[in-house]
Amino acid sequence: QQYTRGRLQLACLPALAQALVPEAVAAFAAMCPEASVTLLPMETLPLDAALTEQRVDLGLSEHDSVPDACLQQPLLRTQEVCVLPTGHALAGRTCLTPSDFEGLPFVSLAPADAYRQRIDQAFADAGVTRQLRVESASAASVCALVAAGLGVALVNPVTALAMAGHGLVLRPFSVPIAFNVNLVLPQWRAVHPLRDALTAALQSTAGRVQRQLDALVGPV
């Protein structure tokens, strides 16, 4: 039986473990009801190490450098989006610019986060000052803080889309801040017989998310 050859090991960043991956794993489980999957949320450095060392069957990465001994293919190409609490004055605009955020309470990601640094640079380049009083290392937490009325934010679009409608409104940002997801396949590890099925489920789910985001922010 193919299903007895161990669990499929899927590694990804925590944000993707909370949005996109759950739907893909559900689709995979519907196709292969006897299969087993272990989802391993990891930050970037441990994720790259797990892929390079061939400790997982496949992974999802947010940067374009390919881990050693792996093949990589694009899964999602989009950009960061603005999240606002429902009823916010800016929700009436179709696209937000840096100047729209002047003086507003802004919920940030953690200071060391690469996206936080790009977002801060976009506002610095525009000469815009925000009120930075609340921050969180988690995009899902940032969205929850925004929904609770603590400010506005920019976050990855996968998390934002998953949480849209729960007190949140999404709007595109005029300054492109790329958010890419890649499928990474270790090449030295024995190929699990169901890896292709899980890959197909991830590609199908990502395709649906891509179409939704293209309608929101436009294709990248």
N, C-alpha and C positions, 0 to 999 in steps of 0.2 A: 504494500500500500504506500503510495506517495506521501500520504498524510502522516506517516510515522517517522519521517526523516527530520524531525525536530521542528521547532517553531521558526517561522520567519522573523528575522530581527530587523526592524526598521528604526533607524536613528534619524532624528531631526531636531531642529531648534525648538525650544518650548512654545513659541508663538504658533508654530505650525502644528504642534501636537494638540493645541486647543482649537484650531480652526483649519480646515481643508483636510488634514489627515483623518480625523474621525469619520467624516463622510466617506472618504475613499476606503477606509477599512471596513465600514459598514457595507459598501457595495461589494467589496471583495468577499466578505463573509457570506453575503447572499449568494454569490456565485460558487463559493467553496465552503459550504457550511461545516465541514469537518476539519478545516484548516485551523492552525493556531498562529497567532501573531503576538510578538512582544514589541511594544512601542517604547522607544528609549529616548526621551527628551534630553538633549545635551546642549551646552553652550558651544560656541564656535571651536575653541581649541580642543576640547575632548571629542567633539564630533569629528573633526578632521583626523584626529589620532585614531579613533575607532574605525574610520573608513580606510586610512592608510594601512593600518595593521590588520585589515580584513576581518575584523571582529563582528561585523554585521553584514546582512545580505544586501541591503541597499540603504541609501540615505537621501535626505533633502537638505541642500545647502543654500544659503542666501548670498554667497559670493562666487565670483566667476573663476577664481583660481582652482585648478583641479587637484585634489589630493593625489599623492603618489599612488601608483598602481591601481588607478581607477579610471573609468570612463565617465564622462559627464554630458548631459544633454539638457537644454532649457525646458523648463516646465511652465513657468509663469513669468511674464514680462509686464510690469506695471510700475506705479509710483505711489509714494506716500499720499495720504488724503487727510483733509481736515475733518475733525469730528466736533460736533457742537451739541449742546443739550437741546432737546426738543423745545421749540418756541423761541430760540435765541434770535436776536435781531439780524445776525448775519445769515440765518437760514434762508432768508428771502433772496439771496444772491446765488447766481448759478456757478460762479467760480470766485474764489477768494485770493486776494493778493496779500503780500506781506503788510502793506500799509493798513489793511483792514483790521489787523491785530494790535495796532498801536494802543498801548495803555491797558489792554485786556488781561485779566487773570488767565494764565496759561499753565496747563498741566504738562510737565516735561517727563521724558524718559530719564534714566540714570545718566549722570555726567559722562561716564566712560563709554556709553553706548554710541556706536558709530553713527546711527541715524540721528541721535540727539545732537551730535556735533555738526552734522550737515544741516539740520534744521536751524540750529543757533546761527550758523554761518549765513544762511539765507536771510535771516532777519537782520543780522549785523551788516550785511552788504546793502540792505535796503534802509539802514539807519532807523530801524523800528525797535522801540523799547516795549517789552511786555512785563507784566507782573508775574515773576517766577517764584511762587511760594510753595507749590506742591509738585512733587516728582515721584516716580515709581519706576522700578526696573522692568515692570511687566506692561506690555501694550494692553492686555486685557484689563489690568488694574487701572491704567490711564483712562481707558474708555469708561470704566465704572465710575471713576472720579469725575469725569466730565458729565456723565449722566446724572450724578448726584449734585450737579450745579457748581462745582468747584473751579470751573474754567473751561477753556477750549483747548484743543490739542491737534497735533499731527501725529499719525501713527501708521503702521503698515496696513495696507488695504484689506488683507485677508482677515485680520482680527476685526477691523472696523466693519467689514461687510457681515461677518458672523454676528456682530452685536448690534447692527443697525435695527432700528425699530424699538429697541429696549431703552427708550429715553434718549436715543442718539440720532442725529442727522449727519449724513456724509456730504461733503462738498469737495470738488477738486481744488488743488492749490496751483497757482499760476507758475510757481517755480518748480520745475521737475526735480524730484528727489527719487531716484530709481529704487525700486524694490523688486528684486529678481529672485526666483526660486529655481534651483537646478536639481535634477535627478542624478544621483551619483551611484555608480555601480562598481563595486570592488571587482577586480579582474583575476585575482589569484585564489579567491575563496571558491570552493565548490558551489556551483549554481544550484540553489534550491529549486525543485521542480515546479513550484508555484510562484517563483519570483516574477515571471512574466505576467501572471494574472494580477498580482498586486500592482505591478508597474502600470498595467492597462487601467486599473481602477484609479490610480493616482493621476494618470494622464487625462482620463475622462472627467474626473472631478475638477482638475485644474483648468481644463478647457471650458467648463461651465462657469467657473469663477472668473476666468479671463474674459469671457463674453460679458458678464455682468459689470466687470470693472472697465472694460472698453467703452461700454455704454455710459458709464459715469464719468470717467476721466479722459476717454479717448485712447486709441491704441498707441503704444510706445514704439 
